[in-house]
Amino acid sequence: MDDELQVDKARKIIHIDMDAFYASVEQLDRPELRGLAIAVGGENSRGVVSAASYEARNFGVKSAMSGIIAKKLCPNLIFVKPRFERYKEISNKIQSIFREYTSLVEPLSLDEAFLDVSNYPSATILAKEIRAKIKKETGLNASAGISINKFLAKIASDWNKPNGQKTLPPEEINSFLDNLDIKKFHGIGKKTKEKMYQLGIFSGKDLKLYSKDFLISHFGKVGKYYYEIVRGVHNSPIRAFRIPKSIGSESTFEKNLSSEIYLEEKLKNISTLIEKRLSEHKIAGKTVTLKIKYSDFNQQTRSKTGNLYLSSKELIFEQAKKLLYKDKLSESVRLVGITISNFNIAENNRKNEKVLEVSQLSLPF
């Protein structure tokens, strides 16, 4: 018989998610693009959509989609080159707003974050206030989800997009999850969804019928996670300081490259970008991984863990170059990437990391 699970109802978590962030920034800075279908990214044969405005999404355009496919779906689509420095600049302003209300902020990316606001009387009112302040100071819209844990708050933030919010108080969680299609559960991807459908699991209510042992036997260790989240249990604390497991960058080419000599220059550029990111985090890593994607879309990774921690572009490039020449290329190459991992200060940071426990006060939402 499965163990009895305890739902922690003491916490108040807000998930703030900026609406079509990159595209919205472009429309903010360029008034002539407002109300039009735009995509941030490239439209050529190698182009990929990084973000799409809601006007473009109405045609089915979405992030990670090929630029060519996006253009077919929306012939009037306007492509805009990404400006990541600008996005980061605005993201920093938004993060500063969050920290005016709580020190317990866990950024997930430039455009979203979790906030622990357990000590406030009403997380719902606070979320409205934060969204209004973001709008006033940046001109951008944000959506919010409010509930007792990160899993539920993230689901809720998608509910009334764009420019809306949803609160899931403790008394509504069970009925909400029972009626939720399992494809909307974060952590259940396309393949897992199809497997669950085959087992007759279509909703949270269906998922609850299966024991923890059954789910683990069919889905592995993640089965325990499914068993818990469908019961509203997700006790992961807000991590005010997050340690990245890896840092990397990659480059896709306009034309396939068939010689290692040409790839070397690309690896030099990537190494420079990684050096900058490592410097920002004040970390270095022992493991270098080279990613190669061939013209036939087959992908290969080559890794090496050394005795020294690397952070300079020269040393990173040197190790990546050795991995490049380790084996012959099987085809011409369309993409290369480098990732650094196995960081030097991870253990020290974990000891000092502010994984702060939430208030035990149970206040109304």
Buried (B, 14 or more C-beta within 10 A) or exposed (E): EEEEEEBBBBBBBBBBBBBBBBBBBBBBEEEEBEEBBBBBBBBEEBBBBBBBBBBBBEBEBBBEBBBBEBBEBBEEBBBBEBBEEBBEEBBEEBEEBBEEBBEBBBBBEBBBBBBBBBEBEBBBEBBBEBBEBBEEEBEBBBBBBBBBBBBBBBBBBBBEBBBBBBBBBBEEBBEBBBEBEBBBBEEBEEEBBEEBEEBEBBBBBBBBEBEBEBBBEBBEEEBBBBBBBBBBBBBEBBBBEEBBEEBBBBBBBEEEBEEBEEBBEBBBEBBBBBBEBBEEBEBBBBBBBBBBBBBEEEEBEBBBEEEEBBBBBEBBBBBBBEBBEEEEBEBBBBBBBBBBBBBBBBEEBEEEBEBEEBBEEEBEB
